[in-house]
């Protein structure tokens, strides 16, 4: 068991932690103690509280992030085949950069301080996943040096983060404002700081208040670095602000 706190830098909605970042905290901890033929599936049970003492308990059968009020997030290992359908076809970096000009979050973002894609978070990843016109989103990510782990490569937690919002922006967030409810991710390789990456997203299906999406992270040579699948929950943004 380890203790942690979520800094306001890593916010999603104004009053809670970013879903991809928090899922990454729990998911990467579980991935470190499970086998290579499984991937972590993280479920967020409540909006992750910021600047609050949290406990992360990790076992080979699962992981839990808890606060004094109860369980915030929980993860279990699932078969790696669960991500078989979530590789989103990539595009060249030039096309991804051009798509950013259509990023809707620059004009109307439900959570403008979001660590991953919020235009008002100067300490965030500053992703701008724009639509390609065929159901996919694309953007460029240049990972900052302060996101590196001790081995010099980008910390896996931030790969989970980068894989979060490009899936979300494949949804019509103006008509279906949504927050992350569940996320699974698989990391094949990690980029170096400053290495140009392309992040793709697309919708898989809708089911009532839930929308299922996928995302894929590529290096500049078109090699898959990581993939993810998400479940988003339709919400009223006012409830989070």
Secondary structure, DSSP 4 states (H G I P E B T S, - for coil): -EEE---GGGBSSTTSB-HHHHHHHHHHHHHTTS-TTEEEEEEE-SPPPSSS-EEEEEETTEEEEEETTEEEEEEEEEEGGGGTT--PPP--HHHHHHHGGG-GGGT--TTTT-TTT-TT-TTS-----EE-SSSEEEEEEE--GGGB-TTSBBPHHHHHHHHHHHHHTTS-TTTS-EEEEEEEEEES--PBTT-EEEEEEEEEEEETTEEEEEEEEEETTS-EEEEEEEEEEE--GGGG-
